[in-house]
């Protein structure tokens, strides 16, 4: 896990670091799709697409459902919720720093005026 109780793990970030996997995630934002649909839309070969989907599945980013002889992939919300929470923690820190800077600048302006 990264950070204190952040809920995000290194597998999530590692899986998302590869551009083809990010493209797959973007496609799956539109809804569940088969390996063939993903491969066709991205111009990838099916075995290559399957390898990327395995990494995304192993990291918990996608889940797969079998329908007859097809595999349907869809995004899982939990990794993205954890990622959002992690990013929000940085935004809180940055907002506090901006507030401190604003207070300091106001203090300087008041000193300059007096």
N, C-alpha and C positions, 0 to 999 in steps of 0.2 A: 504494500500500500504506500501511496505517496502522502506525505503530510500526516497530520494527526487526525485520525478518523475521517479522512476525506472521502472514503468509499470508492475512490478511483484506484485502479491498479495499473501497473506498468504494462500489462498485456493489452489493455485498452489503447493506451497511447501508442504502443509499438504497432499494433494492428492498424491503427488509423494513420500511421506515418507513411505508409506506402500509397502512392498516388492511385494505382488501380483499385485498391481497396476503398479509398475515399470516393472514387467514382461509383463503385458498387453501392456504397452507403447512400450516396446522393440519389442513385436510381431507386433504391429501396424506400426512400422517403416518399416516393409516389405510390407505394403499395407493394404487396408481396409479388414476387416474380420467380420464375423457374431459372435454372442454370442457363438453359438455352436462350431465354429472353435476355438475360443479363449479358451473355456472351455476344449475342447479335447486336445489342444496342451499343456495346462498348467496342465492338470490332476485335474481340479477343477469341482465342480458341477455347473450346469447352473445357479441356483439361486444365488450362491455365486459370480459367474462371473458377473451376472447382477447387483448385489449390487455394486461391484467394478466399473463397467462401469458407473453406475449412479453417483458415486462420481466423476469420471473423467469427466463426462458430465457436472455435476453441477459446476465444477471448470473451465470449458471451455477448458479442455485439448483435449477432443474428441468431435466429432459431430456424430450424428446418422442420417442415411437416411433409410426410410422405402422402402422396395422392396417387394411387395406382403405381405406375412406374415412373412418376415424376416427383421431383423434390421441389417444394415451394419454400423460398427463403423470405423471411421478413425481419425487420429490425426489432430489437428488444429495447424498451424505453429505459430500463434501469441504468445501463452504462452511461447514457446521455444525461440522465438526471444527476448521476454522481459527478460527471464532468462539469455540468452546469453549476452544481454546488461548489465544486472546487474552484472554478473560475470566479464565482460570486465572492468567495473568500478573498481573492486578490482585489476585487473591485472595492470591497469594504476597506481594505488597507489603503488603497490608493485614494479613496474618497477622504479618509481621515488625514492623509498627508496633504491633500489639496486644501482641506479645511484649516489645517495648521499653517500652511503657507499663506492662505488668505488672512488669517488672524495676524500673522507676522507682518504682512504687507500693510495692513490697516494700522498696526502699532507703529510702523516706520512712518507712515503718512501723518499720524497724529503727532509724533515727535518732531517731524519736519515743519508742521504747521505751528507748533508752539515755540 
